[in-house]
Amino acid sequence: MTTLYWQVFKNIEREFLQLADVIHIDDKQLGVYSMKIADLLIRTVIEIEAISKELYLSNAGVIVPDEEMYFDTVCMKHLDNLWNLDRKVVYVVNPNLFLEQETNKILTPLHEASKRGTSSVLWNRAYQAVKYNRVKELEKGNIKNLLSALSALYILNLYYKNQKIDKVSQEQAKNIDSNFGSELFAAKTHFPNGLSSDGTYSKQADYDECVYIFNYEAESKKNAIDAIKSVNDYSNTQIQKILDEKIEERISKGLPVTEEWINEERINAIKLIDPIKDVQVQKKLGALGKLMYNLELNKNQY
């Protein structure tokens, strides 16, 4: 797949960072505007238009005449339905930007990007304004709108590149660069919330906000599930053995075996069980320490 879009993004990003060499970009300076910033905004959104149409066509978008293939209400709407792009989060991480307010550092730049007019995302409204009436609307060509548009282009580029990293350990996963090649942004990444015995991917509450997810590598996942099942089987067998002995003893004494009593004795039995002491279980549990992950784009797989 061509890297043309990424190269253009990097060029615009570089020019944005050159602005940071002459402007102390903090929360108070986000309203700074100029012809240069307006020009960068226009170039950025032109790229958004182009790459969103490419993604639309390469991901089962219905072919319509060029004059009807609007990047927002057609292309972005389709992509949003596929991947929940309107919730995806990126962080502004470059140390030459001195932003403190969370709303300026943590961005969801594709929220409402599938709408137009006054309902559309702010960077798109700013783009339309400065494109058609640059003199009158120049103040909308400001750093805040440019930064937001550029972060939207960053997300779309990541989905266009569709990069994947296979077979990384949990320790390696901690050290993966979440910038993915950007000097300005980092993408929010999701790590599964534990592995269940049925193999269900356990999503954390912020799953839909994440651009990338760590998924379990198939072979190590199978081995880990086998280990979990071994622990469960061992525990259940031992608990039932203790319960059977208790029930037999209680019946021999002529005492009633009630459901309440069984539940209480089951809890007591659980406290006595330690599957880690079993040699065979120990061997299988080694698979949990060898669990591997694949890093891939969040395409609403789960």
C-alpha positions in Angstrom: 0.0 0.0 0.0 1.3 3.4 -0.9 2.9 5.6 1.8 2.0 8.8 -0.1 -0.7 9.9 2.5 1.7 9.3 5.4 4.4 11.3 3.8 2.1 14.2 3.3 0.9 13.9 6.9 4.5 14.0 8.1 5.2 17.1 6.0 2.3 19.0 7.4 3.2 17.8 10.9 6.8 19.0 10.4 5.4 22.5 9.4 3.2 22.5 12.4 6.1 21.8 14.7 8.0 24.6 13.0 5.3 26.9 14.2 6.0 25.7 17.8 9.5 27.0 17.3 8.3 30.6 17.0 5.0 30.4 19.0 4.8 29.2 22.6 1.9 26.9 22.1 0.0 26.6 25.3 -3.8 26.7 26.1 -3.9 30.4 25.8 -2.3 30.5 22.4 -4.6 28.0 20.6 -6.6 30.9 19.2 -3.6 32.3 17.3 -4.3 32.5 13.6 -2.5 33.5 10.4 -2.5 32.9 6.7 0.1 30.2 7.2 -2.0 28.4 9.8 -5.1 28.7 7.6 -3.1 27.3 4.6 -2.0 24.3 6.7 -5.6 23.7 7.8 -6.8 23.7 4.2 -4.1 21.3 3.1 -4.8 19.0 6.1 -8.5 18.7 5.4 -7.9 18.2 1.7 -5.9 15.2 2.8 -8.7 14.1 5.1 -11.1 14.2 2.1 -8.8 12.2 -0.1 -7.8 9.5 2.4 -11.4 9.1 3.7 -12.5 8.4 0.1 -9.7 5.8 -0.3 -10.7 4.1 2.9 -14.3 4.2 2.0 -13.7 2.5 -1.4 -11.3 -0.1 0.0 -13.7 -1.1 2.8 -16.9 -2.0 1.0 -18.2 1.5 0.5 -20.9 1.7 -2.2 -19.5 3.3 -5.4 -21.4 6.5 -6.2 -20.7 9.3 -8.7 -17.7 11.4 -7.7 -19.9 14.5 -7.2 -22.0 12.5 -4.6 -19.1 10.9 -2.7 -18.9 13.5 0.1 -16.1 12.8 2.5 -18.2 13.5 5.5 -21.8 12.4 5.1 -20.9 9.4 2.9 -17.3 8.3 3.5 -16.8 9.2 7.1 -20.3 8.0 8.0 -19.5 4.6 6.5 -16.2 4.3 8.2 -17.7 5.4 11.5 -20.3 2.7 11.2 -17.5 0.2 10.6 -15.0 1.2 13.3 -16.6 3.7 15.7 -14.1 6.4 14.6 -16.1 9.1 16.2 -15.0 7.8 19.6 -11.3 7.2 18.8 -8.9 9.1 21.1 -5.4 10.5 20.4 -3.1 12.4 22.8 -1.0 15.4 22.0 2.4 14.4 23.3 5.1 16.6 21.7 7.1 18.2 24.5 7.3 21.5 22.6 3.6 22.0 23.1 2.7 23.2 26.6 -0.9 22.3 26.9 -2.4 21.6 30.3 -6.2 21.4 29.9 -7.3 17.8 29.1 -9.7 19.0 26.5 -6.7 20.3 24.5 -4.4 17.3 25.1 -6.9 14.5 24.7 -8.7 14.7 21.4 -11.6 12.9 19.7 -11.2 14.7 16.4 -13.6 12.5 14.4 -16.5 13.0 16.6 -19.3 14.4 14.4 -17.0 14.3 11.4 -19.7 12.5 9.5 -22.0 15.5 9.7 -21.9 18.8 7.8 -23.0 22.4 8.3 -23.4 23.7 11.8 -23.6 20.1 13.2 -20.2 19.1 11.9 -16.9 18.9 13.8 -15.3 22.3 14.5 -12.2 21.8 12.3 -14.4 21.0 9.3 -16.6 24.1 9.8 -13.4 26.1 10.1 -12.0 24.6 6.9 -15.2 25.4 5.0 -15.1 29.0 6.3 -11.5 29.8 5.5 -11.6 28.0 2.2 -14.5 30.1 0.8 -13.9 33.4 2.6 -10.4 33.5 3.9 -10.3 37.3 4.6 -13.5 37.4 6.6 -13.0 34.0 8.4 -9.3 34.0 8.8 -9.4 33.8 12.6 -10.9 30.3 12.2 -7.6 29.3 10.7 -6.1 29.0 14.1 -3.8 26.5 16.0 -6.6 24.8 17.8 -8.5 23.9 14.6 -5.3 22.9 12.8 -4.2 20.7 15.6 -7.6 19.0 15.7 -7.7 18.4 12.0 -4.2 17.1 12.0 -5.0 14.6 14.7 -8.0 13.4 12.6 -5.7 12.9 9.6 -3.3 11.0 11.9 -6.0 8.5 12.8 -7.1 8.0 9.2 -3.5 7.5 8.2 -3.1 4.8 10.8 -6.2 3.0 9.5 -5.0 3.4 6.0 -1.5 1.9 6.8 -3.2 -0.9 8.7 0.0 -1.9 10.5 0.2 -5.0 12.7 2.8 -6.2 15.2 2.8 -9.9 15.9 3.9 -12.0 18.9 4.9 -9.5 21.6 5.1 -10.4 25.2 3.3 -8.4 27.9 6.6 -6.8 28.9 7.3 -5.9 25.2 3.8 -4.6 24.9 4.5 -2.0 27.6 7.4 -0.6 25.6 5.8 -0.3 22.2 5.8 3.3 20.9 2.2 4.4 20.8 3.1 7.3 18.5 3.4 4.9 15.6 5.7 7.3 13.7 4.2 10.6 14.7 6.2 13.3 16.5 3.0 15.1 17.6 0.5 12.5 18.6 0.0 9.1 20.3 -2.9 6.8 19.8 -4.9 5.3 22.6 -4.3 1.6 22.9 -6.3 -1.1 24.6 -5.0 -4.1 26.6 -7.5 -6.9 27.4 -8.8 -7.2 30.9 -7.7 -10.8 31.6 -8.3 -14.1 29.8 -11.3 -16.2 30.6 -11.5 -20.0 30.2 -13.9 -19.6 27.2 -11.5 -17.4 25.4 -13.8 -14.4 25.3 -12.0 -11.1 24.7 -12.4 -9.1 27.8 -13.0 -5.4 26.9 -12.3 -2.6 29.3 -14.7 0.4 29.5 -12.7 2.5 27.1 -12.4 -0.1 24.3 -14.2 2.0 21.7 -11.9 4.9 22.3 -8.8 2.9 21.4 -7.2 3.1 18.0 -5.1 0.0 18.6 -5.8 -3.1 20.6 -3.6 -5.9 21.9 -5.2 -9.2 20.8 -4.1 -12.7 22.0 -1.8 -14.6 19.7 -3.7 -17.8 18.7 -1.3 -20.5 19.8 -0.3 -19.0 23.1 -4.0 -18.2 23.8 -4.9 -21.8 23.3 -2.2 -23.0 25.7 -3.2 -20.4 28.3 -6.9 -21.4 28.1 -5.8 -25.1 28.6 -3.9 -24.0 31.7 -6.9 -22.1 33.1 -9.2 -25.1 32.5 -6.7 -27.4 34.2 -6.8 -25.2 37.3 -10.6 -25.1 37.2 -10.9 -28.9 36.7 -8.4 -29.6 39.5 -10.1 -27.2 41.9 -13.6 -28.5 41.1 -12.5 -32.2 41.5 -10.9 -31.5 44.8 -13.8 -29.4 46.1 -16.3 -32.1 45.1 -14.1 -34.8 46.8 -14.1 -32.8 50.1 -17.9 -32.2 49.8 -18.6 -35.9 49.2 -16.6 -36.8 52.3 -18.4 -34.2 54.4 -21.9 -35.3 53.1 -21.1 -39.0 53.8 -20.0 -38.1 57.3 -23.1 -36.0 57.9 -25.5 -38.6 56.7 -23.8 -41.2 58.9 -24.5 -39.0 61.9 -28.2 -38.7 60.8 -27.9 -35.0 60.2 -29.8 -33.2 57.4 -27.9 -32.2 54.2 -29.5 -28.9 53.2 -28.6 -26.7 50.3 -27.6 -24.0 52.7 -25.2 -26.4 54.5 -23.7 -27.6 51.2 -23.1 -24.0 50.0 -21.4 -23.2 53.3 -19.2 -26.3 53.1 -18.3 -25.5 49.5 -17.0 -22.2 50.6 -14.9 -23.9 53.3 -13.6 -26.4 50.8 -12.6 -23.6 48.3 -10.4 -22.2 51.1 -8.6 -25.5 51.4 -7.8 -25.9 47.7 -4.5 -24.8 46.3 -4.1 -26.0 42.7 -0.6 -24.5 42.4 0.6 -27.4 44.6 -0.3 -30.0 41.9 2.7 -30.8 39.7 0.7 -31.2 36.5 -1.2 -28.0 37.0 2.1 -26.2 37.7 3.5 -27.4 34.3 0.4 -26.1 32.5 0.4 -22.8 34.3 3.7 -22.0 32.7 1.7 -21.2 29.6 0.2 -18.2 31.2 3.7 -16.7 31.5 4.3 -17.3 27.8 1.1 -15.6 26.6 1.8 -13.5 23.5 -0.1 -10.7 21.9 -0.7 -9.2 18.4 -1.1 -5.5 18.2 -3.7 -4.5 15.6 -6.1 -1.7 14.7 -9.4 -1.6 16.6 -11.9 -2.4 13.8 -14.7 -3.2 16.2 -13.7 -6.9 16.3 -15.3 -7.4 19.7 
